[in-house]
Amino acid sequence: MKALLIDPRTGGIAGDMLCAALCDLTGSVEPLHTVADAIKRLSRCSAFEISVGRTGTPCSAAYVSVNVEEENGPGTDIARDMDEVLTTIGLPSPAAVMARVILDDLLSVKARFHPEIAPGQTFASVDTIFDILGPLALLEDAGLSGCPVYTTPPALGGGVIHTPGGEVGGPAPASLEICARHRMPVSESPLLRELTTPTGAALLANLARVVTLFPAMTPLRTGYGAGSKDRGSETSILRVVEGEIDDLTEERIVILETNLDDVDGETIGFTRERLFAAGAVDVFVTPASGKKNRPVQVLSVITSREDYLPLVKLLMDETGTLGVRIREEPRLVADRVKEQISVMVKNQPFTVRIKISRVGGKVIAVKPEYEDLKQIALALGIPLRYVTREVYRQLPFNP
């Protein structure tokens, strides 16, 4: 399966840099001209011209130059303008929804840092519309819009940043805020200038899953995009890579672990129930031998990076443990979807949830939801094993 990697960990990212890198990757420029022509039709835009060139240092890379003449004022509504452009270019619905989400991110950070400015005016330039829609149009045209997208942590930069309210120390507050809201890791950079713009951060946060290293992939082609302001600088190059990855889905999990040597079984069982209710993916207990040869129970919890902190607190509250080991690990999983099916048990209709797992488009497992099977057994007053057998017999897929 195809995948796309965006690599801003050294040079950062801006909308024009991503446009340039994708142009270099795909060899296509026409989608950008389509977006530019639609922007030019806006009533407040008297000119919007783009050109794509190349720079030779530090490596051959594309760059996008934009010449815009527009009117901004109290009546500016960038969201309405972008909807008008979307209608003109006919971008498919998933990409159009993504564009609006990215713009909402930008407008929300404006509301926090510059509430005194009229709605839409912090990012009111039609150039912002181009920076959002350009990459989406290029991905759609290249057939990459539905593939997994990964990104390395972006370098934000430092130095003095120019904002609508004046100059502040870097990184750009809006860029950092978007990363914070999406819990997106960032890369360390000693450079004293802006590397990742708010639009670049919003594109990454909504398009891609962050990885610390390149994912296991077979590279097919690469693209390089230079920043329009600093063409030729070794640090303002954005790399993108199209490749083939295994059709198993890679995800990152957090494992929590603690040793319990003075907690009774009832407390451990109750803690497991609470952890599951609080969103743990799995909880299991392993007998072991601890210090001074005391028998211990190793309580392990599998969860996500977003949810692990509340589970650590719950684990400490319920068991009294003084420490919890935390580690993040990758895992490969089959593609999974949940569906509902109708079944007949003892001539009575029931609805059962099932989980279908596929690899390479082939169904490898179908599992009914245990709680649904249990409720049918209790409702009919029959053994669970009888219900399980009947439901499996009526499954629509046979792995």
ABEGO torsion letter per residue (X at the ends): XBBBBBBAAAAEBBAAAAAAAAAAAAGBAAAAAAAAAAAAABAABABBBBBBBBBAOABBBBBBBBBBBBBBBAABBAAAAAAAAAAAAGBBAAAAAAAAAAAAAAAAAAAAABAABBBGAAAABAAAAAAAAAAAAAAAAAGAAABBBBBBBBBAEBEBBBBAAEBBBOBBAAAAAAAAAAGBBBBBBABBBBABBAAAAAAAAAABBBBABBBBBBBABBBBBBBAAABGBAAABBBBBBBBBBABBBBBBBBBBBBBAABBAAAAAAAAAAAAAAGBABBBBBBBBBBGGBBBBBBBBBBBAAAAAAAAAAAAAAAGBABBBBBBBBBBBBBBBBBBBBBBBGGBBBBBBBBBBBBGGBBABBBBBAAAAAAAAAAAGBBAAAAAAAAAAABABBX
